[in-house]
Amino acid sequence: MLGESRSSFPYPLGVTLGEGGANVAIYTEHADRVFVCVFGDDGTETRTELINRTGHVFHGFVEGMVAGTRYGLRVDGPWNPEAGLRFNVRKVLLDPHATAISGDYDWGQAVFGHKLDAPEELDDTDGAGHVMLGVVTDPRSFDWGDDRAPRRRLSETVIYETHVKGFTELMPDVPEDIRGTYAGLAHPAAIDRLTDLGVTAVELMPVHQFAQDAHLTEKGLRNYWGYNTLGFFAPHNDYSASGDTGGQVDEFKSLVKALHAAGIEVILDVVFNHTAEGNDLGPTLSLKGIDNESYYRLVEGDLAHYFDTTGTGNSVNVSHPAALGLIMDSLRYWVTEMHVDGFRFDLATTLTRQGGDASIHSAFLTLIQQDPTLAPIKMIAEPWDTAGYQVGGFPAGWSEWNGKFRDDVRDYWRGVEGMLGTVSQRILGSPDVYEESRRSPLSSVNFVTAHDGFTLADLTSYDEKHNEANGEDNNDGESDNRSSNYGAEGPTDDLEINAVRTRQRKNFLATLLLSAGVPMLLGGDELGRTQQGNNNAYAQDNEISWFHWDAADEELREFTRALIRLRRAEPALRPDWYRHSPEVGGPSTVCILKTDGEFFSDEDWDDPDAKAIDFVLMHEGSDAFAFLLNAADNGVEFTIPASPNGPWSLELSSDPQLVLGDPDALTLAPGSFALLRSAV
């Protein structure tokens, strides 16, 4: 069939429903022909060629397409890997703009454009029946009602990084048939857990459609994290209680609507830096067969191979308008159609590499900055990739995962010498990183733990990683974890060791939630969630990764809840800008004091043995707080400073024996903190 019986248009790309069928538009600069392949329930295939071409967009009207129609693409053109061209019309490709996706890949020869035993040669095995297919959806099918984005200020934001499946897979109050799904996370019992804790945003690990990795399925494992994206517009179908025939879209929208109704924002962890197609030996699933040279960065002078700064085999070619357009279309779609509130960009530095070097003036960053749809949306960068570390290198308006906060806070609390000055910078919002470029403390997303690494419980229970379950002989994952087991590797019945571990977990949580910046709590840390020492649980879609609600540390959860409630209520604990001394003035001020109540000299900061400090945090018209920290292995006496308002009272502490008796001094136990309040 020829797609010429009705007028068609080159934009928007993908499938747009109309009367009697749909407009289909596909970008490919180097192809000769494009076919839309509609598949019936019995596997029959009906092809329609897109014969219209505007610029580099093939388009046409395909009769009979309706919501629920399953379809793929076949793209014909030259097979010449040496020139960067990998067209193979025998392969059924996924529309990169598909808004829903069904099926899976079987990872046989049929999904590879080249012969597995001769990679330079074209393979003629037909891909039909072996691949994921796009599913046509109708955006008009969902009623958003009175949905309103919470639009919380960054200074009022507390992020909770979590996983759609892992959060509810073992949650007893969620019906079993929807556990581990978008509907499960939208269930009142799940949302009650979030609102009771007090977090204001969930940062969902990847929910864009991703592919399972062949090397994992061969081992009987599954990709749990999801950093293997293929469909930038489609909610991952495995997380849907509605199946994979299109209902996953409305189910995800219902999740967003329910979270918004509870005052919780939705931030998506998005993976635009690479795709599931891998390198020159990888499968041909979508972009590689549609227009390889436009969508991927190829090695200059060796176009048969891929330039990779992601460690996955390929990098998306953000120097090309087609790739940039795909990213921007996806971002706008998730904001306008799916109502999400922000994005965390995996390996964001790769997206800023125009000609190889990261640039604050890259086209990617410029396009986002000028886009009115994206202007009110929270943008968070993971500011590194395999080729470089770029903390502090993103523009105003962006926040960044601050790896320096994680590393320095871990080192301080495990007693590393000479950390006092550095950890003070982190607690005050990392002015050494951001202030010179006139960026605020809110540029820093503070975290102690994240999905990639130890959980908080494991950070305080293991000296070494234990990743044997991943099947890589414990060679994967970070070896330098800045962790401590405090005397026993893993679980122990030793009461003294467990007391130290509990104290340290509270120290980490307090430092995270009482520091200037935007705190991000790893989901489950408040429960004492363990991964049994696995610090790279990307392939553990099982009880290693899932939340064990029946084993929750309720005392730690209540402690975390109290910290979050305190932070949200008290302006002195969440400044919009850097605090200065009271003499300089400003709405938020700070006094940084030694244990004797005096100010630090340069020599004091240089003292490698100094491990205790007092921050007096103040805000005009609000309660003031003294945040006392002692990372020494001995008790330390603090001179209590004069109270700015009413007399000091003890608010929180990780020292279970601490009592504020003497109004002029207190002794803080080894490795502990105290927070005092001076009420107005």
C-alpha positions in Angstrom: 0.0 0.0 0.0 1.0 3.6 -0.6 0.3 6.2 2.1 -1.0 8.8 -0.4 -4.8 8.5 -0.3 -5.1 11.3 2.3 -3.0 14.5 2.8 -0.3 14.1 5.3 2.1 16.4 7.2 5.7 16.1 8.4 5.1 17.2 12.0 4.6 16.1 14.7 6.8 13.1 14.3 5.4 9.7 15.1 1.7 8.7 14.9 -1.1 11.2 15.1 -4.7 9.9 15.0 -7.2 11.4 12.6 -10.5 10.4 11.0 -10.2 7.0 9.4 -6.5 6.4 10.3 -3.4 8.2 11.3 -0.7 10.5 10.0 2.8 8.9 10.4 6.0 11.0 10.1 9.5 9.5 10.5 12.8 11.4 10.3 15.6 9.8 8.3 18.2 11.8 6.4 19.9 8.9 4.6 17.1 6.3 3.9 15.5 5.6 0.5 12.1 4.2 1.6 10.1 3.9 4.8 7.2 1.5 5.5 4.7 1.4 8.3 3.9 -2.2 9.2 0.6 -2.8 11.0 0.4 -6.2 12.8 -2.8 -8.0 13.5 -3.5 -10.2 16.5 -2.7 -13.2 14.4 0.7 -11.8 13.4 -0.3 -10.8 9.9 1.5 -7.7 8.6 0.1 -4.9 6.4 2.7 -2.5 5.0 2.1 1.1 3.9 4.9 3.0 2.3 5.4 6.7 3.3 5.8 8.2 -0.1 5.7 11.9 0.9 8.9 13.6 1.9 9.4 17.0 3.4 13.0 17.8 4.1 14.3 14.6 5.8 10.9 13.5 7.0 9.0 10.7 5.3 5.2 11.0 6.0 1.9 9.6 4.9 -1.6 8.8 6.1 -2.1 5.1 7.1 -5.7 4.0 6.8 -7.3 2.0 9.6 -4.9 2.9 12.4 -6.8 3.3 15.7 -6.0 3.3 19.4 -4.5 -0.1 20.2 -3.1 -0.7 16.7 0.3 -2.4 17.0 2.9 -1.3 14.4 6.5 -1.2 13.5 8.7 0.3 10.8 10.8 -1.0 8.0 13.4 1.4 6.6 15.3 0.7 3.3 18.6 2.2 2.4 22.2 1.3 1.9 24.1 -1.2 4.1 27.5 0.4 4.4 28.8 0.3 8.0 32.1 1.9 7.0 30.1 5.0 6.0 27.9 4.8 9.1 24.9 3.4 7.3 23.1 0.3 8.7 19.8 0.1 6.9 18.2 -3.3 6.7 14.6 -3.5 5.5 14.2 -7.0 6.8 14.3 -5.7 10.4 11.1 -4.4 12.1 12.0 -1.2 14.0 10.4 0.6 16.8 9.1 4.1 16.1 11.2 6.4 18.4 8.1 8.5 19.0 5.8 5.5 20.0 3.8 6.5 23.1 3.1 2.9 24.1 5.1 -0.3 23.4 4.1 -4.0 23.5 6.1 -7.2 23.5 9.8 -7.8 24.1 12.9 -9.0 22.2 14.1 -12.6 22.0 17.7 -11.5 21.2 18.2 -14.0 18.4 19.6 -13.3 14.9 16.3 -11.7 13.9 17.0 -8.5 15.9 20.5 -8.0 14.6 21.0 -6.1 11.3 24.3 -7.8 10.8 25.2 -11.5 10.8 26.3 -12.6 14.2 29.2 -14.6 12.8 30.2 -11.9 10.2 29.4 -8.4 11.6 30.3 -6.6 8.4 27.7 -8.5 6.4 23.9 -7.7 6.1 21.6 -10.3 7.7 18.4 -11.2 5.9 16.5 -12.9 8.7 13.1 -11.2 9.1 12.5 -9.4 12.4 8.7 -9.8 12.5 7.5 -11.7 15.6 10.8 -11.2 17.5 10.6 -7.5 18.5 8.8 -4.9 20.5 6.1 -3.0 18.6 4.6 0.5 19.0 1.0 0.8 20.1 -1.2 3.7 18.9 -2.7 5.7 21.8 -5.3 8.4 22.0 -4.3 11.3 24.3 -8.0 12.3 24.6 -8.9 9.1 26.4 -7.8 10.3 29.9 -9.6 12.9 32.0 -7.2 15.0 34.0 -10.0 16.7 35.8 -8.8 19.4 38.2 -5.1 18.1 38.3 -2.7 20.8 39.3 1.0 20.6 39.5 2.2 21.3 43.1 5.1 23.6 41.7 7.0 23.6 45.0 9.9 25.9 45.4 13.3 24.1 45.5 13.9 25.4 49.0 10.8 23.5 50.1 11.6 20.3 48.2 12.5 17.0 49.8 13.2 14.4 47.1 12.6 10.6 47.6 14.4 8.5 45.0 12.4 5.3 44.5 11.5 2.5 42.1 8.0 1.9 40.8 8.2 -1.8 41.2 10.4 -2.2 44.3 8.4 0.3 46.4 5.2 -1.7 46.5 6.1 -5.3 45.4 6.1 -6.4 49.0 3.7 -3.8 50.5 1.0 -5.8 52.3 -1.6 -3.0 52.2 -1.6 -2.8 48.4 -3.7 -5.5 46.6 -1.4 -8.2 45.3 -2.6 -7.9 41.7 -1.3 -4.4 41.4 1.9 -4.5 43.5 4.9 -3.4 41.6 3.0 -1.3 39.1 2.0 2.3 38.5 -1.4 1.4 39.9 0.3 0.0 43.0 2.2 3.2 43.6 -1.0 5.2 43.1 -2.8 3.1 45.7 -3.8 5.1 48.9 -1.7 2.8 51.1 1.5 3.6 49.1 0.8 7.3 48.9 0.1 7.4 52.6 3.6 6.1 53.2 5.0 9.0 51.3 2.8 11.7 52.8 3.3 10.4 56.3 7.1 10.6 55.8 6.8 14.1 54.6 8.6 14.0 51.3 7.5 16.5 48.6 8.7 14.8 45.4 9.4 11.3 44.2 12.2 10.8 41.8 11.3 7.7 39.9 14.1 5.5 38.5 13.7 5.1 34.7 10.1 4.5 33.5 10.8 5.1 29.9 10.4 1.8 28.0 13.6 -0.1 28.3 14.9 -3.4 27.0 16.1 -6.4 29.0 19.8 -7.1 28.4 20.6 -10.3 26.6 23.6 -11.0 28.9 21.4 -10.8 32.0 18.6 -12.9 30.7 21.1 -15.6 29.8 22.1 -15.6 33.5 18.5 -15.7 34.7 18.7 -12.1 35.8 16.8 -9.0 34.8 17.6 -5.3 34.4 16.0 -3.8 37.5 17.2 -0.2 37.3 16.1 0.4 33.7 19.0 2.4 32.4 18.7 0.8 29.0 16.1 3.0 27.3 14.5 2.4 23.9 11.2 4.3 24.0 11.5 7.9 25.1 7.7 8.5 25.0 6.4 5.2 26.4 5.9 4.2 30.0 7.7 0.9 30.7 5.1 -1.8 30.0 6.3 -4.2 32.7 5.2 -1.7 35.4 1.6 -1.7 34.1 -1.2 -3.6 35.8 -3.2 -2.8 32.6 -1.0 -4.9 30.3 1.0 -3.6 27.3 -1.8 -2.8 24.8 -1.9 0.9 25.5 -3.5 1.0 29.0 -0.1 1.7 30.5 -0.3 5.3 29.4 -3.5 6.1 31.3 -2.3 4.1 34.2 0.8 6.2 34.5 -1.3 9.4 34.2 -3.5 8.2 37.0 -0.4 7.7 39.1 0.7 11.3 38.5 -2.8 12.6 39.2 -2.9 10.7 42.5 0.5 12.0 43.6 -0.4 15.6 42.7 -3.6 15.3 44.7 -1.4 14.4 47.7 0.9 17.4 47.0 3.7 15.3 45.7 5.7 16.2 42.6 6.9 13.6 40.1 10.5 13.8 38.8 11.6 11.2 36.2 15.1 9.8 35.9 15.6 10.0 32.2 18.3 8.3 30.0 18.9 10.3 26.8 22.6 9.8 26.7 22.5 6.3 25.1 20.0 3.6 24.0 19.7 -0.2 24.2 21.2 -0.7 20.8 24.8 -0.9 22.0 27.8 -0.6 19.7 28.6 -2.0 16.3 28.0 -5.5 17.5 24.6 -4.6 19.1 21.1 -5.2 17.8 19.2 -3.1 15.3 16.0 -2.1 17.2 15.2 1.5 16.3 17.4 4.5 15.7 20.3 2.4 14.4 18.2 1.1 11.5 16.3 4.4 11.0 19.2 6.8 10.7 22.3 5.6 12.5 24.6 8.4 11.4 22.1 11.1 12.6 21.2 9.7 15.9 24.5 8.3 17.2 27.9 9.7 17.7 30.3 7.8 15.5 34.1 7.7 15.7 35.6 10.4 13.4 37.4 8.7 10.6 36.0 5.3 11.6 32.2 5.5 11.1 31.7 1.8 11.6 32.3 2.3 15.3 30.6 4.3 18.0 32.0 7.1 20.2 31.1 6.2 23.7 31.2 8.3 26.9 28.5 6.4 28.7 30.1 2.9 29.1 27.1 1.3 27.3 28.5 1.1 23.7 26.9 4.2 22.2 26.2 7.9 22.8 23.3 9.8 21.4 24.5 12.4 18.8 23.4 15.7 20.5 25.3 17.6 17.8 22.6 16.6 15.3 19.2 18.4 15.1 17.3 15.0 14.8 18.7 13.7 18.1 18.2 17.0 19.9 14.6 17.2 18.5 13.8 13.7 19.7 15.0 14.6 23.2 13.1 17.9 23.3 9.9 16.3 21.9 10.1 13.7 24.6 10.6 16.3 27.4 7.7 18.4 26.2 5.5 15.3 25.9 6.1 14.1 29.4 5.3 17.7 30.7 2.3 18.5 28.6 0.7 15.0 28.2 1.9 13.2 31.3 2.0 16.2 33.7 5.4 15.4 35.2 7.2 18.0 37.3 10.9 17.5 36.6 13.7 15.4 35.2 16.9 14.0 36.5 19.3 13.5 33.5 21.4 10.3 33.7 25.0 11.1 32.7 24.0 14.6 31.8 27.5 15.6 30.9 27.3 13.4 27.8 24.4 15.6 26.6 26.5 18.7 26.8 29.3 17.3 24.5 29.0 19.0 21.1 32.3 18.1 19.6 33.7 16.0 22.4 34.2 18.5 25.2 31.4 19.3 27.7 30.1 22.9 27.3 27.8 25.1 29.3 26.8 26.7 26.0 25.9 23.4 24.3 22.8 23.2 22.1 21.1 20.9 24.6 21.4 23.3 27.5 20.5 26.3 25.3 17.4 24.6 23.9 16.1 23.7 27.4 16.8 27.2 28.8 14.7 29.0 26.1 11.8 26.6 26.0 8.7 28.1 27.7 7.1 24.6 28.3 10.2 23.5 30.3 10.9 26.8 32.1 8.9 26.0 35.3 10.1 22.4 35.4 12.8 21.1 37.8 16.0 20.2 35.9 18.5 18.0 37.7 21.8 16.8 36.2 23.9 13.9 37.0 27.0 16.0 36.3 29.5 13.4 35.0 30.0 10.6 32.5 32.8 8.2 31.8 34.9 11.0 30.3 34.7 13.7 32.9 33.3 15.1 36.2 31.4 18.3 35.9 29.9 19.2 39.3 29.3 22.9 39.3 29.4 23.0 35.5 25.7 23.4 34.7 23.9 26.7 34.2 21.8 28.7 36.6 18.3 27.2 36.9 19.7 23.7 37.0 20.4 21.6 40.1 23.0 18.9 40.2 23.6 15.6 42.1 26.4 16.8 44.3 28.8 13.8 44.5 31.1 15.9 46.7 28.4 16.1 49.4 28.1 12.3 49.4 31.9 11.7 49.6 32.8 14.4 52.1 29.9 13.7 54.5 30.8 10.0 54.4 34.5 10.7 55.1 33.7 13.1 57.9 31.4 10.7 59.8 33.8 7.8 59.5 36.5 10.0 61.2 38.8 10.9 58.3 41.2 13.6 59.4 41.2 17.1 58.0 37.6 17.0 56.9 36.1 19.8 59.1 36.5 22.6 56.6 35.4 20.6 53.7 32.3 19.2 55.3 31.4 22.7 56.5 31.2 23.8 52.9 28.8 20.9 52.1 26.6 21.7 55.1 26.4 25.3 54.1 25.3 24.5 50.5 28.7 24.0 48.8 29.5 27.7 48.2 33.0 26.6 47.1 31.3 24.9 44.1 28.5 27.3 43.2 28.8 30.7 44.7 31.5 32.1 42.4 29.2 31.5 39.4 26.3 33.2 41.3 24.4 29.9 41.7 22.5 29.3 44.9 22.7 26.4 47.4 19.6 25.0 45.7 21.9 24.1 42.8 23.1 21.3 45.0 21.0 18.1 45.3 22.5 16.7 48.5 22.6 12.9 49.0 24.5 10.4 51.1 23.2 7.4 49.2 21.5 6.7 45.9 20.4 3.7 43.9 23.9 3.3 42.6 25.9 2.2 45.7 25.3 1.0 49.2 22.0 1.8 51.0 22.3 3.7 54.2 22.0 0.5 56.2 24.8 -1.2 54.2 27.0 1.9 54.3 27.1 1.4 58.0 27.3 -2.4 58.0 29.9 -3.4 55.3 33.5 -2.5 54.6 33.4 -4.3 51.3 30.9 -4.8 48.5 29.2 -8.2 48.1 28.0 -8.3 44.6 28.3 -12.1 44.0 24.6 -12.4 43.0 25.3 -10.3 39.9 27.3 -13.1 38.4 30.4 -11.1 37.7 32.7 -12.5 40.4 32.2 -9.4 42.6 34.2 -7.4 40.0 31.4 -5.0 39.3 30.4 -1.9 41.3 32.5 0.7 43.1 35.2 -0.7 45.5 35.9 2.6 47.3 32.7 3.1 49.2 33.8 5.3 52.1 31.9 2.8 54.3 32.5 1.1 57.7 31.1 -2.0 59.3 32.1 -0.8 62.8 33.5 -4.2 63.8 31.6 -6.9 62.0 30.9 -7.5 58.3 27.1 -7.5 57.7 24.4 -8.4 60.2 25.5 -9.0 63.8 23.9 -9.6 67.2 26.6 -7.4 68.9 24.6 -4.7 70.8 27.5 -2.3 70.9 28.2 -2.5 67.1 24.5 -2.1 66.3 24.3 0.9 68.6 27.1 2.6 66.7 25.5 1.8 63.4 22.1 3.3 64.5 23.9 6.4 65.7 25.7 6.8 62.4 22.6 6.3 60.3 21.0 9.1 62.3 24.1 11.3 61.8 23.9 10.8 58.1 20.2 11.5 57.9 20.5 14.6 60.1 23.4 16.0 58.0 21.5 15.4 54.8 18.2 17.0 56.0 19.7 19.9 57.9 22.2 21.0 55.2 21.5 23.9 52.8 20.5 22.7 49.4 17.9 20.2 48.1 18.0 16.9 50.1 17.5 13.6 48.3 16.7 10.6 50.4 17.2 7.1 48.9 13.9 5.3 49.2 14.0 2.7 52.0 16.9 4.3 53.9 14.4 5.5 56.5 13.3 1.8 56.9 16.8 0.4 57.3 16.6 -1.3 53.9 19.5 -3.5 53.1 20.7 -5.0 49.8 22.9 -7.5 51.7 26.0 -5.5 50.8 25.3 -5.4 47.1 26.3 -1.9 45.9 25.4 -2.5 42.2 22.0 -4.1 42.4 21.1 -3.2 38.8 20.3 -6.8 37.9 18.5 -7.8 41.2 14.8 -7.6 40.4 14.1 -9.6 43.5 14.0 -9.3 47.2 17.6 -8.0 47.3 16.2 -4.7 45.9 12.6 -4.6 46.9 11.4 -2.8 50.0 10.7 -5.1 52.9 8.0 -3.3 54.8 7.6 -6.1 57.3 11.2 -5.6 58.4 11.1 -1.8 58.7 13.1 0.0 61.4 10.1 2.0 62.7 12.2 4.0 65.1 14.5 5.1 62.3 11.5 5.9 60.2 10.0 8.1 62.9 13.4 9.8 63.3 13.6 10.6 59.6 10.0 11.8 59.6 10.8 14.2 62.5 13.8 15.6 60.6 11.7 16.1 57.4 8.9 17.8 59.3 11.4 20.0 61.1 13.1 21.0 57.8 9.9 21.9 56.1 8.6 23.9 59.0 11.7 26.0 59.8 13.1 28.6 57.4 16.4 28.7 59.3 17.1 25.1 58.1 16.4 25.7 54.3 17.9 29.0 53.1 17.3 30.2 49.6 20.8 31.7 49.4 24.1 31.4 51.2 24.1 32.3 54.8 26.6 35.0 56.0 27.6 36.1 59.4 25.1 38.3 61.4 27.5 41.3 60.9 27.0 41.0 57.1 23.3 40.5 57.5 20.6 39.0 55.3 17.5 37.0 56.0 19.5 33.9 56.8 22.7 34.0 58.9 25.2 31.6 60.5 27.8 31.5 63.2 30.4 28.8 62.9 31.9 28.0 66.2 34.5 25.7 67.8 33.6 23.6 70.7 34.7 26.3 73.1 32.2 28.7 71.6 34.9 30.8 69.8 35.2 31.5 66.1 37.7 29.5 64.0 41.1 30.8 63.0 42.9 29.7 59.9 45.1 27.4 62.1 42.0 25.9 63.6 40.6 24.9 60.2 44.0 23.3 59.3 44.1 21.1 62.5 43.7 17.5 61.2 42.5 16.3 64.6 39.6 18.8 64.7 36.4 16.8 64.2 33.7 18.7 66.1 31.9 21.9 65.2 28.8 24.0 66.0 26.7 25.8 63.4 24.2 28.4 64.8 21.6 28.8 62.1 19.3 31.8 62.1 16.5 33.4 60.0 14.7 36.7 60.6 11.6 36.2 62.7 12.0 32.5 63.1 13.4 30.0 65.5 17.2 29.6 65.6 19.1 26.3 65.8 22.5 25.1 66.9 23.7 22.1 64.9 26.5 20.4 66.9 28.5 17.6 65.3 31.2 15.4 66.8 32.9 12.8 64.5 35.7 12.1 67.0 36.0 8.7 68.7 35.7 10.3 72.1 33.1 12.5 73.8 33.5 16.2 73.3 32.4 19.1 75.6 30.7 22.0 73.8 30.3 25.5 75.2 26.7 26.4 74.4 26.6 29.8 72.7 24.3 32.6 73.8 20.8 31.9 72.5 19.5 34.3 69.8 15.9 34.1 71.0 14.6 32.1 73.9 16.6 29.5 75.9 18.0 26.5 74.1 16.1 23.3 74.2 17.1 19.9 72.8 15.3 19.1 69.6 17.0 16.0 68.2 20.1 14.0 68.8 21.8 10.7 67.8 23.2 10.5 71.3 20.5 8.5 73.2 22.0 9.5 76.6 22.2 13.3 75.9 20.3 15.5 78.3 20.5 19.3 78.1 20.9 20.1 81.8 23.7 22.7 82.1 22.6 25.8 80.1 26.2 26.6 79.3 27.7 23.3 78.2 27.0 19.8 77.0 29.1 16.8 76.3 28.4 15.1 73.0 29.1 11.3 72.7 31.6 10.0 70.2 30.2 10.0 66.6 27.0 11.9 67.3 25.1 15.1 66.7 22.7 17.3 68.6 20.2 19.9 67.4 19.2 22.7 69.8 16.3 25.1 69.3 16.0 28.7 70.4 12.4 29.6 70.0 11.2 33.2 69.2 
